[in-house]
Amino acid sequence: MSTLSTHVLDTSLGKPAAGVRITLVVDGEATEVAATDADGRVADLGGDLAPGTYSLRFDSGGYFSASGIEGFYPEVLVTFTISGAGHVHVPLLLSPFGYSTYRGS
């Protein structure tokens, strides 16, 4: 079994993105909704996760809209595979007109 966390950084401001709503999607179904804390983190999503394919849906539109900013992407969907036991960290670097993600540690 694996555990899952995420961290969202607002690269347009150079700081953590607090209050981003994130949905964990398993087999096409939303299973959990959380929001990033003041440091832009969600430490535990989904509890113990079996090997498989998962997605995180980040509400980037809602995040930017709350600051009066019109972004290009209303959401960011990151799909990834968990293949073994251990911790999986999925960071997101976010701006109103672009994003990047990678396998974190």
Secondary structure, DSSP 8 states (H G I E B T S, - for coil): -EEEEEEEEETTTTEE-TT-EEEEEETTEEEEEEE--TTSEE--SSSSB-SEEEEEEE-HHHHHHTTT---S-S-EEEEEEE-SSEEEEEEEEEETTEEEE--B-
